[in-house]
Amino acid sequence: MAWSDLFAGIAFYLIIEGLFPFASPQTWRRGLAGIAQLPDHQLRSFGLAVVIAGLALLFVARS
């Protein structure tokens, strides 16, 4: 893996993260408020699911 791949991945992440508050700031704000109310175990489960999905997608993309 080259440094350019890492920087490209970070760039795509920032683009996608910026789209939500740009496109619909009120909905984004309400979503964050709802997430803040979740218990820790649900946030951890969601985080683990996102990590696994990301690893699976990376595996498929790199093979």
mmCIF file of the N, C-alpha and C atoms, coordinates in Angstrom:
data_MODEL
# 
_entry.id   MODEL 
# 
loop_
_atom_site.group_PDB 
_atom_site.id 
_atom_site.type_symbol 
_atom_site.label_atom_id 
_atom_site.label_alt_id 
_atom_site.label_comp_id 
_atom_site.label_asym_id 
_atom_site.label_entity_id 
_atom_site.label_seq_id 
_atom_site.pdbx_PDB_ins_code 
_atom_site.Cartn_x 
_atom_site.Cartn_y 
_atom_site.Cartn_z 
_atom_site.occupancy 
_atom_site.B_iso_or_equiv 
_atom_site.pdbx_formal_charge 
_atom_site.auth_seq_id 
_atom_site.auth_comp_id 
_atom_site.auth_asym_id 
_atom_site.auth_atom_id 
_atom_site.pdbx_PDB_model_num 
ATOM 1   N N  . MET A 1 1  ? 0.845   -1.177 0.000  1.00 0.00 ? 1  MET A N  1 
ATOM 2   C CA . MET A 1 1  ? 0.000   0.000  0.000  1.00 0.00 ? 1  MET A CA 1 
ATOM 3   C C  . MET A 1 1  ? 0.888   1.237  0.000  1.00 0.00 ? 1  MET A C  1 
ATOM 4   N N  . ALA A 1 2  ? 0.587   2.146  -0.853 1.00 0.00 ? 2  ALA A N  1 
ATOM 5   C CA . ALA A 1 2  ? 1.351   3.383  -0.964 1.00 0.00 ? 2  ALA A CA 1 
ATOM 6   C C  . ALA A 1 2  ? 0.703   4.474  -0.114 1.00 0.00 ? 2  ALA A C  1 
ATOM 7   N N  . TRP A 1 3  ? 1.489   5.495  0.216  1.00 0.00 ? 3  TRP A N  1 
ATOM 8   C CA . TRP A 1 3  ? 0.972   6.619  0.983  1.00 0.00 ? 3  TRP A CA 1 
ATOM 9   C C  . TRP A 1 3  ? -0.165  7.306  0.231  1.00 0.00 ? 3  TRP A C  1 
ATOM 10  N N  . SER A 1 4  ? -0.080  7.310  -1.084 1.00 0.00 ? 4  SER A N  1 
ATOM 11  C CA . SER A 1 4  ? -1.140  7.963  -1.862 1.00 0.00 ? 4  SER A CA 1 
ATOM 12  C C  . SER A 1 4  ? -2.481  7.259  -1.676 1.00 0.00 ? 4  SER A C  1 
ATOM 13  N N  . ASP A 1 5  ? -2.452  5.929  -1.488 1.00 0.00 ? 5  ASP A N  1 
ATOM 14  C CA . ASP A 1 5  ? -3.699  5.195  -1.218 1.00 0.00 ? 5  ASP A CA 1 
ATOM 15  C C  . ASP A 1 5  ? -4.292  5.606  0.119  1.00 0.00 ? 5  ASP A C  1 
ATOM 16  N N  . LEU A 1 6  ? -3.437  5.767  1.123  1.00 0.00 ? 6  LEU A N  1 
ATOM 17  C CA . LEU A 1 6  ? -3.908  6.187  2.433  1.00 0.00 ? 6  LEU A CA 1 
ATOM 18  C C  . LEU A 1 6  ? -4.523  7.581  2.368  1.00 0.00 ? 6  LEU A C  1 
ATOM 19  N N  . PHE A 1 7  ? -3.842  8.497  1.707  1.00 0.00 ? 7  PHE A N  1 
ATOM 20  C CA . PHE A 1 7  ? -4.358  9.858  1.590  1.00 0.00 ? 7  PHE A CA 1 
ATOM 21  C C  . PHE A 1 7  ? -5.638  9.909  0.771  1.00 0.00 ? 7  PHE A C  1 
ATOM 22  N N  . ALA A 1 8  ? -5.744  9.072  -0.250 1.00 0.00 ? 8  ALA A N  1 
ATOM 23  C CA . ALA A 1 8  ? -6.974  9.005  -1.042 1.00 0.00 ? 8  ALA A CA 1 
ATOM 24  C C  . ALA A 1 8  ? -8.133  8.495  -0.180 1.00 0.00 ? 8  ALA A C  1 
ATOM 25  N N  . GLY A 1 9  ? -7.868  7.495  0.662  1.00 0.00 ? 9  GLY A N  1 
ATOM 26  C CA . GLY A 1 9  ? -8.910  6.978  1.549  1.00 0.00 ? 9  GLY A CA 1 
ATOM 27  C C  . GLY A 1 9  ? -9.370  8.024  2.543  1.00 0.00 ? 9  GLY A C  1 
ATOM 28  N N  . ILE A 1 10 ? -8.428  8.757  3.113  1.00 0.00 ? 10 ILE A N  1 
ATOM 29  C CA . ILE A 1 10 ? -8.785  9.822  4.050  1.00 0.00 ? 10 ILE A CA 1 
ATOM 30  C C  . ILE A 1 10 ? -9.586  10.913 3.341  1.00 0.00 ? 10 ILE A C  1 
ATOM 31  N N  . ALA A 1 11 ? -9.184  11.239 2.118  1.00 0.00 ? 11 ALA A N  1 
ATOM 32  C CA . ALA A 1 11 ? -9.898  12.257 1.347  1.00 0.00 ? 11 ALA A CA 1 
ATOM 33  C C  . ALA A 1 11 ? -11.334 11.829 1.078  1.00 0.00 ? 11 ALA A C  1 
ATOM 34  N N  . PHE A 1 12 ? -11.537 10.574 0.680  1.00 0.00 ? 12 PHE A N  1 
ATOM 35  C CA . PHE A 1 12 ? -12.895 10.083 0.443  1.00 0.00 ? 12 PHE A CA 1 
ATOM 36  C C  . PHE A 1 12 ? -13.717 10.111 1.725  1.00 0.00 ? 12 PHE A C  1 
ATOM 37  N N  . TYR A 1 13 ? -13.102 9.753  2.836  1.00 0.00 ? 13 TYR A N  1 
ATOM 38  C CA . TYR A 1 13 ? -13.801 9.798  4.121  1.00 0.00 ? 13 TYR A CA 1 
ATOM 39  C C  . TYR A 1 13 ? -14.268 11.216 4.432  1.00 0.00 ? 13 TYR A C  1 
ATOM 40  N N  . LEU A 1 14 ? -13.383 12.180 4.260  1.00 0.00 ? 14 LEU A N  1 
ATOM 41  C CA . LEU A 1 14 ? -13.739 13.566 4.544  1.00 0.00 ? 14 LEU A CA 1 
ATOM 42  C C  . LEU A 1 14 ? -14.836 14.078 3.616  1.00 0.00 ? 14 LEU A C  1 
ATOM 43  N N  . ILE A 1 15 ? -14.786 13.680 2.362  1.00 0.00 ? 15 ILE A N  1 
ATOM 44  C CA . ILE A 1 15 ? -15.822 14.087 1.410  1.00 0.00 ? 15 ILE A CA 1 
ATOM 45  C C  . ILE A 1 15 ? -17.177 13.540 1.834  1.00 0.00 ? 15 ILE A C  1 
ATOM 46  N N  . ILE A 1 16 ? -17.217 12.261 2.155  1.00 0.00 ? 16 ILE A N  1 
ATOM 47  C CA . ILE A 1 16 ? -18.483 11.633 2.534  1.00 0.00 ? 16 ILE A CA 1 
ATOM 48  C C  . ILE A 1 16 ? -19.002 12.214 3.848  1.00 0.00 ? 16 ILE A C  1 
ATOM 49  N N  . GLU A 1 17 ? -18.107 12.414 4.824  1.00 0.00 ? 17 GLU A N  1 
ATOM 50  C CA . GLU A 1 17 ? -18.517 12.997 6.105  1.00 0.00 ? 17 GLU A CA 1 
ATOM 51  C C  . GLU A 1 17 ? -19.051 14.416 5.927  1.00 0.00 ? 17 GLU A C  1 
ATOM 52  N N  . GLY A 1 18 ? -18.506 15.167 5.018  1.00 0.00 ? 18 GLY A N  1 
ATOM 53  C CA . GLY A 1 18 ? -18.941 16.539 4.806  1.00 0.00 ? 18 GLY A CA 1 
ATOM 54  C C  . GLY A 1 18 ? -20.241 16.660 4.031  1.00 0.00 ? 18 GLY A C  1 
ATOM 55  N N  . LEU A 1 19 ? -20.599 15.629 3.286  1.00 0.00 ? 19 LEU A N  1 
ATOM 56  C CA . LEU A 1 19 ? -21.825 15.686 2.489  1.00 0.00 ? 19 LEU A CA 1 
ATOM 57  C C  . LEU A 1 19 ? -23.079 15.773 3.351  1.00 0.00 ? 19 LEU A C  1 
ATOM 58  N N  . PHE A 1 20 ? -23.118 15.044 4.449  1.00 0.00 ? 20 PHE A N  1 
ATOM 59  C CA . PHE A 1 20 ? -24.328 14.993 5.272  1.00 0.00 ? 20 PHE A CA 1 
ATOM 60  C C  . PHE A 1 20 ? -24.666 16.351 5.893  1.00 0.00 ? 20 PHE A C  1 
ATOM 61  N N  . PRO A 1 21 ? -23.739 16.990 6.604  1.00 0.00 ? 21 PRO A N  1 
ATOM 62  C CA . PRO A 1 21 ? -24.114 18.302 7.160  1.00 0.00 ? 21 PRO A CA 1 
ATOM 63  C C  . PRO A 1 21 ? -24.310 19.362 6.091  1.00 0.00 ? 21 PRO A C  1 
ATOM 64  N N  . PHE A 1 22 ? -23.663 19.222 4.939  1.00 0.00 ? 22 PHE A N  1 
ATOM 65  C CA . PHE A 1 22 ? -23.842 20.176 3.852  1.00 0.00 ? 22 PHE A CA 1 
ATOM 66  C C  . PHE A 1 22 ? -25.231 20.043 3.231  1.00 0.00 ? 22 PHE A C  1 
ATOM 67  N N  . ALA A 1 23 ? -25.659 18.805 2.992  1.00 0.00 ? 23 ALA A N  1 
ATOM 68  C CA . ALA A 1 23 ? -26.920 18.568 2.297  1.00 0.00 ? 23 ALA A CA 1 
ATOM 69  C C  . ALA A 1 23 ? -28.137 18.828 3.189  1.00 0.00 ? 23 ALA A C  1 
ATOM 70  N N  . SER A 1 24 ? -28.048 18.453 4.447  1.00 0.00 ? 24 SER A N  1 
ATOM 71  C CA . SER A 1 24 ? -29.208 18.593 5.327  1.00 0.00 ? 24 SER A CA 1 
ATOM 72  C C  . SER A 1 24 ? -28.740 18.811 6.767  1.00 0.00 ? 24 SER A C  1 
ATOM 73  N N  . PRO A 1 25 ? -28.376 20.026 7.106  1.00 0.00 ? 25 PRO A N  1 
ATOM 74  C CA . PRO A 1 25 ? -27.811 20.269 8.441  1.00 0.00 ? 25 PRO A CA 1 
ATOM 75  C C  . PRO A 1 25 ? -28.770 19.980 9.598  1.00 0.00 ? 25 PRO A C  1 
ATOM 76  N N  . GLN A 1 26 ? -30.043 20.285 9.435  1.00 0.00 ? 26 GLN A N  1 
ATOM 77  C CA . GLN A 1 26 ? -30.996 20.043 10.531 1.00 0.00 ? 26 GLN A CA 1 
ATOM 78  C C  . GLN A 1 26 ? -31.162 18.544 10.796 1.00 0.00 ? 26 GLN A C  1 
ATOM 79  N N  . THR A 1 27 ? -31.292 17.768 9.742  1.00 0.00 ? 27 THR A N  1 
ATOM 80  C CA . THR A 1 27 ? -31.437 16.319 9.890  1.00 0.00 ? 27 THR A CA 1 
ATOM 81  C C  . THR A 1 27 ? -30.172 15.727 10.492 1.00 0.00 ? 27 THR A C  1 
ATOM 82  N N  . TRP A 1 28 ? -29.029 16.204 10.063 1.00 0.00 ? 28 TRP A N  1 
ATOM 83  C CA . TRP A 1 28 ? -27.745 15.737 10.585 1.00 0.00 ? 28 TRP A CA 1 
ATOM 84  C C  . TRP A 1 28 ? -27.651 16.041 12.084 1.00 0.00 ? 28 TRP A C  1 
ATOM 85  N N  . ARG A 1 29 ? -28.046 17.234 12.470 1.00 0.00 ? 29 ARG A N  1 
ATOM 86  C CA . ARG A 1 29 ? -27.995 17.634 13.882 1.00 0.00 ? 29 ARG A CA 1 
ATOM 87  C C  . ARG A 1 29 ? -28.933 16.766 14.732 1.00 0.00 ? 29 ARG A C  1 
ATOM 88  N N  . ARG A 1 30 ? -30.146 16.511 14.220 1.00 0.00 ? 30 ARG A N  1 
ATOM 89  C CA . ARG A 1 30 ? -31.082 15.653 14.956 1.00 0.00 ? 30 ARG A CA 1 
ATOM 90  C C  . ARG A 1 30 ? -30.547 14.221 15.079 1.00 0.00 ? 30 ARG A C  1 
ATOM 91  N N  . GLY A 1 31 ? -29.911 13.757 14.011 1.00 0.00 ? 31 GLY A N  1 
ATOM 92  C CA . GLY A 1 31 ? -29.329 12.414 14.050 1.00 0.00 ? 31 GLY A CA 1 
ATOM 93  C C  . GLY A 1 31 ? -28.225 12.300 15.088 1.00 0.00 ? 31 GLY A C  1 
ATOM 94  N N  . LEU A 1 32 ? -27.378 13.307 15.164 1.00 0.00 ? 32 LEU A N  1 
ATOM 95  C CA . LEU A 1 32 ? -26.317 13.301 16.170 1.00 0.00 ? 32 LEU A CA 1 
ATOM 96  C C  . LEU A 1 32 ? -26.884 13.359 17.586 1.00 0.00 ? 32 LEU A C  1 
ATOM 97  N N  . ALA A 1 33 ? -27.939 14.142 17.768 1.00 0.00 ? 33 ALA A N  1 
ATOM 98  C CA . ALA A 1 33 ? -28.570 14.219 19.089 1.00 0.00 ? 33 ALA A CA 1 
ATOM 99  C C  . ALA A 1 33 ? -29.151 12.860 19.475 1.00 0.00 ? 33 ALA A C  1 
ATOM 100 N N  . GLY A 1 34 ? -29.729 12.167 18.512 1.00 0.00 ? 34 GLY A N  1 
ATOM 101 C CA . GLY A 1 34 ? -30.271 10.832 18.788 1.00 0.00 ? 34 GLY A CA 1 
ATOM 102 C C  . GLY A 1 34 ? -29.189 9.833  19.120 1.00 0.00 ? 34 GLY A C  1 
ATOM 103 N N  . ILE A 1 35 ? -28.077 9.904  18.417 1.00 0.00 ? 35 ILE A N  1 
ATOM 104 C CA . ILE A 1 35 ? -26.955 9.010  18.681 1.00 0.00 ? 35 ILE A CA 1 
ATOM 105 C C  . ILE A 1 35 ? -26.379 9.266  20.069 1.00 0.00 ? 35 ILE A C  1 
ATOM 106 N N  . ALA A 1 36 ? -26.340 10.518 20.477 1.00 0.00 ? 36 ALA A N  1 
ATOM 107 C CA . ALA A 1 36 ? -25.799 10.869 21.791 1.00 0.00 ? 36 ALA A CA 1 
ATOM 108 C C  . ALA A 1 36 ? -26.625 10.271 22.919 1.00 0.00 ? 36 ALA A C  1 
ATOM 109 N N  . GLN A 1 37 ? -27.880 9.940  22.666 1.00 0.00 ? 37 GLN A N  1 
ATOM 110 C CA . GLN A 1 37 ? -28.759 9.382  23.696 1.00 0.00 ? 37 GLN A CA 1 
ATOM 111 C C  . GLN A 1 37 ? -28.650 7.860  23.816 1.00 0.00 ? 37 GLN A C  1 
ATOM 112 N N  . LEU A 1 38 ? -27.961 7.214  22.875 1.00 0.00 ? 38 LEU A N  1 
ATOM 113 C CA . LEU A 1 38 ? -27.854 5.757  22.907 1.00 0.00 ? 38 LEU A CA 1 
ATOM 114 C C  . LEU A 1 38 ? -26.937 5.302  24.033 1.00 0.00 ? 38 LEU A C  1 
ATOM 115 N N  . PRO A 1 39 ? -27.232 4.144  24.625 1.00 0.00 ? 39 PRO A N  1 
ATOM 116 C CA . PRO A 1 39 ? -26.339 3.599  25.644 1.00 0.00 ? 39 PRO A CA 1 
ATOM 117 C C  . PRO A 1 39 ? -25.001 3.152  25.037 1.00 0.00 ? 39 PRO A C  1 
ATOM 118 N N  . ASP A 1 40 ? -23.988 3.070  25.877 1.00 0.00 ? 40 ASP A N  1 
ATOM 119 C CA . ASP A 1 40 ? -22.649 2.728  25.409 1.00 0.00 ? 40 ASP A CA 1 
ATOM 120 C C  . ASP A 1 40 ? -22.590 1.393  24.669 1.00 0.00 ? 40 ASP A C  1 
ATOM 121 N N  . HIS A 1 41 ? -23.299 0.381  25.180 1.00 0.00 ? 41 HIS A N  1 
ATOM 122 C CA . HIS A 1 41 ? -23.218 -0.940 24.546 1.00 0.00 ? 41 HIS A CA 1 
ATOM 123 C C  . HIS A 1 41 ? -23.778 -0.916 23.126 1.00 0.00 ? 41 HIS A C  1 
ATOM 124 N N  . GLN A 1 42 ? -24.791 -0.101 22.855 1.00 0.00 ? 42 GLN A N  1 
ATOM 125 C CA . GLN A 1 42 ? -25.331 -0.016 21.496 1.00 0.00 ? 42 GLN A CA 1 
ATOM 126 C C  . GLN A 1 42 ? -24.351 0.713  20.580 1.00 0.00 ? 42 GLN A C  1 
ATOM 127 N N  . LEU A 1 43 ? -23.706 1.751  21.089 1.00 0.00 ? 43 LEU A N  1 
ATOM 128 C CA . LEU A 1 43 ? -22.711 2.460  20.282 1.00 0.00 ? 43 LEU A CA 1 
ATOM 129 C C  . LEU A 1 43 ? -21.527 1.555  19.957 1.00 0.00 ? 43 LEU A C  1 
ATOM 130 N N  . ARG A 1 44 ? -21.086 0.759  20.945 1.00 0.00 ? 44 ARG A N  1 
ATOM 131 C CA . ARG A 1 44 ? -19.982 -0.169 20.696 1.00 0.00 ? 44 ARG A CA 1 
ATOM 132 C C  . ARG A 1 44 ? -20.367 -1.210 19.664 1.00 0.00 ? 44 ARG A C  1 
ATOM 133 N N  . SER A 1 45 ? -21.573 -1.738 19.765 1.00 0.00 ? 45 SER A N  1 
ATOM 134 C CA . SER A 1 45 ? -22.042 -2.744 18.796 1.00 0.00 ? 45 SER A CA 1 
ATOM 135 C C  . SER A 1 45 ? -22.101 -2.146 17.396 1.00 0.00 ? 45 SER A C  1 
ATOM 136 N N  . PHE A 1 46 ? -22.623 -0.939 17.296 1.00 0.00 ? 46 PHE A N  1 
ATOM 137 C CA . PHE A 1 46 ? -22.691 -0.268 16.003 1.00 0.00 ? 46 PHE A CA 1 
ATOM 138 C C  . PHE A 1 46 ? -21.288 -0.004 15.455 1.00 0.00 ? 46 PHE A C  1 
ATOM 139 N N  . GLY A 1 47 ? -20.384 0.464  16.315 1.00 0.00 ? 47 GLY A N  1 
ATOM 140 C CA . GLY A 1 47 ? -19.008 0.715  15.897 1.00 0.00 ? 47 GLY A CA 1 
ATOM 141 C C  . GLY A 1 47 ? -18.333 -0.549 15.405 1.00 0.00 ? 47 GLY A C  1 
ATOM 142 N N  . LEU A 1 48 ? -18.521 -1.653 16.109 1.00 0.00 ? 48 LEU A N  1 
ATOM 143 C CA . LEU A 1 48 ? -17.941 -2.925 15.682 1.00 0.00 ? 48 LEU A CA 1 
ATOM 144 C C  . LEU A 1 48 ? -18.510 -3.359 14.337 1.00 0.00 ? 48 LEU A C  1 
ATOM 145 N N  . ALA A 1 49 ? -19.814 -3.197 14.151 1.00 0.00 ? 49 ALA A N  1 
ATOM 146 C CA . ALA A 1 49 ? -20.436 -3.564 12.877 1.00 0.00 ? 49 ALA A CA 1 
ATOM 147 C C  . ALA A 1 49 ? -19.873 -2.723 11.728 1.00 0.00 ? 49 ALA A C  1 
ATOM 148 N N  . VAL A 1 50 ? -19.650 -1.442 11.969 1.00 0.00 ? 50 VAL A N  1 
ATOM 149 C CA . VAL A 1 50 ? -19.092 -0.570 10.928 1.00 0.00 ? 50 VAL A CA 1 
ATOM 150 C C  . VAL A 1 50 ? -17.656 -0.972 10.609 1.00 0.00 ? 50 VAL A C  1 
ATOM 151 N N  . VAL A 1 51 ? -16.867 -1.298 11.628 1.00 0.00 ? 51 VAL A N  1 
ATOM 152 C CA . VAL A 1 51 ? -15.489 -1.728 11.398 1.00 0.00 ? 51 VAL A CA 1 
ATOM 153 C C  . VAL A 1 51 ? -15.465 -3.019 10.578 1.00 0.00 ? 51 VAL A C  1 
ATOM 154 N N  . ILE A 1 52 ? -16.299 -3.973 10.935 1.00 0.00 ? 52 ILE A N  1 
ATOM 155 C CA . ILE A 1 52 ? -16.347 -5.242 10.200 1.00 0.00 ? 52 ILE A CA 1 
ATOM 156 C C  . ILE A 1 52 ? -16.791 -5.020 8.757  1.00 0.00 ? 52 ILE A C  1 
ATOM 157 N N  . ALA A 1 53 ? -17.799 -4.179 8.558  1.00 0.00 ? 53 ALA A N  1 
ATOM 158 C CA . ALA A 1 53 ? -18.256 -3.880 7.200  1.00 0.00 ? 53 ALA A CA 1 
ATOM 159 C C  . ALA A 1 53 ? -17.147 -3.202 6.401  1.00 0.00 ? 53 ALA A C  1 
ATOM 160 N N  . GLY A 1 54 ? -16.427 -2.279 7.018  1.00 0.00 ? 54 GLY A N  1 
ATOM 161 C CA . GLY A 1 54 ? -15.327 -1.610 6.332  1.00 0.00 ? 54 GLY A CA 1 
ATOM 162 C C  . GLY A 1 54 ? -14.205 -2.574 5.972  1.00 0.00 ? 54 GLY A C  1 
ATOM 163 N N  . LEU A 1 55 ? -13.860 -3.473 6.883  1.00 0.00 ? 55 LEU A N  1 
ATOM 164 C CA . LEU A 1 55 ? -12.829 -4.459 6.584  1.00 0.00 ? 55 LEU A CA 1 
ATOM 165 C C  . LEU A 1 55 ? -13.262 -5.399 5.464  1.00 0.00 ? 55 LEU A C  1 
ATOM 166 N N  . ALA A 1 56 ? -14.531 -5.817 5.489  1.00 0.00 ? 56 ALA A N  1 
ATOM 167 C CA . ALA A 1 56 ? -15.040 -6.685 4.424  1.00 0.00 ? 56 ALA A CA 1 
ATOM 168 C C  . ALA A 1 56 ? -15.000 -5.972 3.071  1.00 0.00 ? 56 ALA A C  1 
ATOM 169 N N  . LEU A 1 57 ? -15.409 -4.717 3.055  1.00 0.00 ? 57 LEU A N  1 
ATOM 170 C CA . LEU A 1 57 ? -15.380 -3.944 1.806  1.00 0.00 ? 57 LEU A CA 1 
ATOM 171 C C  . LEU A 1 57 ? -13.951 -3.763 1.311  1.00 0.00 ? 57 LEU A C  1 
ATOM 172 N N  . LEU A 1 58 ? -13.035 -3.492 2.218  1.00 0.00 ? 58 LEU A N  1 
ATOM 173 C CA . LEU A 1 58 ? -11.623 -3.343 1.847  1.00 0.00 ? 58 LEU A CA 1 
ATOM 174 C C  . LEU A 1 58 ? -11.065 -4.646 1.297  1.00 0.00 ? 58 LEU A C  1 
ATOM 175 N N  . PHE A 1 59 ? -11.424 -5.764 1.923  1.00 0.00 ? 59 PHE A N  1 
ATOM 176 C CA . PHE A 1 59 ? -10.976 -7.071 1.458  1.00 0.00 ? 59 PHE A CA 1 
ATOM 177 C C  . PHE A 1 59 ? -11.477 -7.339 0.033  1.00 0.00 ? 59 PHE A C  1 
ATOM 178 N N  . VAL A 1 60 ? -12.748 -7.047 -0.206 1.00 0.00 ? 60 VAL A N  1 
ATOM 179 C CA . VAL A 1 60 ? -13.332 -7.269 -1.539 1.00 0.00 ? 60 VAL A CA 1 
ATOM 180 C C  . VAL A 1 60 ? -12.677 -6.335 -2.571 1.00 0.00 ? 60 VAL A C  1 
ATOM 181 N N  . ALA A 1 61 ? -12.455 -5.089 -2.187 1.00 0.00 ? 61 ALA A N  1 
ATOM 182 C CA . ALA A 1 61 ? -11.885 -4.117 -3.120 1.00 0.00 ? 61 ALA A CA 1 
ATOM 183 C C  . ALA A 1 61 ? -10.440 -4.450 -3.460 1.00 0.00 ? 61 ALA A C  1 
ATOM 184 N N  . ARG A 1 62 ? -9.698  -5.015 -2.525 1.00 0.00 ? 62 ARG A N  1 
ATOM 185 C CA . ARG A 1 62 ? -8.282  -5.295 -2.738 1.00 0.00 ? 62 ARG A CA 1 
ATOM 186 C C  . ARG A 1 62 ? -8.026  -6.667 -3.343 1.00 0.00 ? 62 ARG A C  1 
ATOM 187 N N  . SER A 1 63 ? -9.033  -7.517 -3.438 1.00 0.00 ? 63 SER A N  1 
ATOM 188 C CA . SER A 1 63 ? -8.805  -8.852 -3.996 1.00 0.00 ? 63 SER A CA 1 
ATOM 189 C C  . SER A 1 63 ? -9.174  -8.955 -5.443 1.00 0.00 ? 63 SER A C  1 
# 
